Amino acid sequence: MPKTYKQVNAHGIIGGDLVRPLRLMLTITSISIICILCCSLVSALNPDEASVSLIGISQTVYAGDIVSIRINFKSNFADQLRIYGIGFHFDWMPSDSFAGPDLSANPVIIPSQGTYIFDPIVIQIPLNVSVGTHSYFVGVDGIEGLSASIFSWDSSIFTIEIRAASEGYSELMSQVENKLNEAISANYENAEAQSLLQQAQVEFGNATSLATQGRWTEALQSLQVANDFLNQAHAAEQKSDEQKAGLQSLLFYLAIIVIVVIIVVSIIVVVVRKKRKQTDSGADQSLETIEEQSEEQS
């Protein structure tokens, strides 16, 4: 059965419904293929002939969150697959509606036993979705090999826990507030760390203001941004401290090297002077001996 996909634009924003019956999608290939498809029935890959793993999604999200997910598709099929549609179906969506990209103009070809990681699909969790456990799966439409047999495949069921944004805000608030106070008390010396700390303070102020207005989703997002800034500020200051420590260690070793060189040079100078004195003393003795011998002969 053809699926309804939602267009994802370059900014990752999901637009209106885009009905993509697979037979209509194939009009871009050739008239001959269209004719074949019009006479064909949609088949399905066996469950074990493909699998997917997801990258970038956690088990718990909050209402209003924007998540970016990548699909790692593994084909166990004996022939190549041409993918025209892939996306997510969450249980709050209408039946046969999927969030995913339109690949009809540029289908993805996956070789036999091949693997392909699709570009990120950005999805916003609805603000009015019910709190609790929800299910979702990945749907794929395409063509099997060179036979022009179309297929529709659904992955196994995944689950996701959705919580209210107000809960997430309350939990994160104390953590960010403590982290912010610690950063202020640390008196960062690094310029980048200071700038990041200032940005964190601005976002923290925005979060508290939005929370008083009951705009929990926006408040949580600002709080998360503030937390990210604080983490970056701490990392920047730590990196600066490590660089300073490394420079101090380098100066210490250079000082040791200089001292050793001075000692060695001093020893060499003393030895050379001593040898010169011995040489001069020996020369004087020889001269005296020669003079004495001359006087005796006279």
Secondary structure, DSSP 8 states (H G I E B T S, - for coil): ---EEEEE-TTS-EEEEEE--HHHHGGGT-HHHHHHHHT---B---GGGEEEEEES--SEEETT-EEEEEEEEEE--SS-EEEEEEEEEETTS-TTEEE--B-TTS-EEE-TT-EEE---EEEE--TT--SEEEEEEEEEEEEETTTTEEEEEE---EEEEEE-HHHHHHHHHHHHHHHHHHHHHHT--SHHHHHHHHHHHHHHHHHHHHHHTT-HHHHHHHHHHHHHHHHHHHHHHHHHHHHHHHHHHHHHHHHHHHHHHHHHHHHHHHHHHHHHHHHHHHHHHHHHHHHHHHHHH-
